[in-house]
Amino acid sequence: MSVDTKRLGKEGEDIVVKFLERSGYLILEKNFTAKYGEIDIIAKFGETLHFVEVKTRTSVKYGTPAMAVNAAKQLKIIKTAECYINSHSFFEAPCSFDVAEVFKDGRGNFSIRIIENAFQQ
């Protein structure tokens, strides 16, 4: 992953955190890591835990950002979410596995689309 790609990804995550906070979400963790992988953002809205995978792109040349969250990536997110739930005793909380698609245009403007319940456990 190039420095530019890492920077773009970090910018996208920061934009999504701000968007979620403005929308009333409580951010619990950023870049939570466990033995199975990483979850970009863990947030709570009401009683629901949201495990958010952020994908940032400058074009759809290789497909939409959500398309990059394939079955293997979904399984890693689910297993990592289980680690978070177990370590923080959120056993009864409903969960949503969300994908945040972020696009950055040539002028540096961002647009966001949150896909709630993008996949199931």
C-alpha positions in Angstrom: 0.0 0.0 0.0 1.5 3.3 -1.0 1.8 6.3 1.2 -0.9 8.1 -0.9 -3.3 5.2 -0.5 -2.7 5.1 3.3 -3.2 8.8 3.5 -6.4 8.6 1.5 -7.7 5.8 3.7 -6.9 7.8 6.9 -8.6 10.9 5.5 -11.7 8.8 4.7 -11.8 7.3 8.2 -11.5 10.8 9.8 -14.3 12.1 7.6 -16.6 9.2 8.5 -15.9 9.6 12.2 -16.9 13.3 12.0 -20.0 12.4 10.0 -21.1 9.7 12.5 -20.5 12.0 15.5 -22.6 14.8 13.8 -25.3 12.1 13.2 -25.4 11.2 16.9 -23.2 8.2 17.0 -20.9 7.6 20.0 -17.4 6.6 18.7 -16.1 3.8 20.9 -13.0 2.7 19.1 -11.0 3.6 16.0 -8.8 0.9 14.4 -9.6 -1.8 16.8 -7.3 -4.7 16.3 -7.6 -8.3 17.4 -6.0 -11.5 16.2 -8.3 -11.8 13.2 -8.0 -8.3 11.8 -9.0 -4.7 12.3 -12.2 -2.8 12.4 -11.9 0.8 11.3 -14.7 2.3 13.5 -16.8 0.9 16.3 -19.7 3.1 17.2 -22.9 3.0 19.2 -26.2 4.5 18.1 -28.9 3.9 20.6 -28.4 0.4 21.9 -26.9 -0.9 18.6 -23.2 -1.5 18.1 -22.0 -0.5 14.6 -18.9 -2.1 13.2 -17.9 0.2 10.3 -15.5 -0.7 7.5 -14.4 2.4 5.7 -13.4 2.2 2.0 -12.2 5.4 0.3 -11.7 5.7 -3.4 -11.2 8.4 -6.0 -13.0 6.5 -8.8 -15.0 3.4 -9.4 -12.5 2.1 -12.0 -12.1 -1.1 -10.0 -15.7 -1.2 -8.7 -17.5 0.5 -5.8 -15.8 0.7 -2.4 -18.3 -1.7 -0.9 -17.4 -4.3 -3.5 -13.9 -4.5 -1.8 -15.6 -5.9 1.3 -15.8 -9.4 0.0 -16.7 -12.6 1.9 -13.2 -13.1 3.3 -13.1 -9.5 4.6 -16.6 -9.9 6.1 -15.5 -13.0 8.0 -12.5 -11.2 9.4 -14.7 -8.3 10.5 -17.2 -10.6 12.1 -14.5 -12.5 14.0 -12.9 -9.3 15.1 -16.2 -7.9 16.2 -16.8 -11.1 18.3 -13.5 -10.4 20.1 -14.6 -6.8 20.8 -18.0 -7.9 22.1 -16.4 -10.6 24.4 -13.7 -8.3 25.7 -16.2 -5.4 26.4 -19.2 -7.5 27.6 -21.6 -6.3 25.0 -23.2 -9.7 24.8 -26.8 -8.5 24.5 -26.3 -5.5 22.2 -27.7 -5.7 18.7 -25.0 -5.3 16.0 -24.8 -3.8 12.6 -22.0 -4.5 10.1 -21.8 -1.3 8.0 -19.7 -0.1 5.1 -18.9 3.5 4.7 -18.1 4.4 1.0 -16.1 7.5 0.7 -15.3 9.2 -2.6 -12.8 12.0 -3.0 -13.0 14.0 -6.1 -10.2 15.8 -8.0 -10.9 19.0 -6.1 -10.5 17.3 -2.7 -14.2 17.2 -1.9 -15.5 14.1 -0.1 -18.9 12.4 -0.3 -20.0 9.6 2.0 -22.5 6.8 1.7 -23.2 4.7 4.8 -24.6 1.2 4.0 -26.1 -0.1 7.3 -26.3 -3.8 7.7 -24.2 -4.3 4.6 -23.7 -7.9 5.6 -24.8 -10.3 8.3 -23.1 -12.4 10.9 
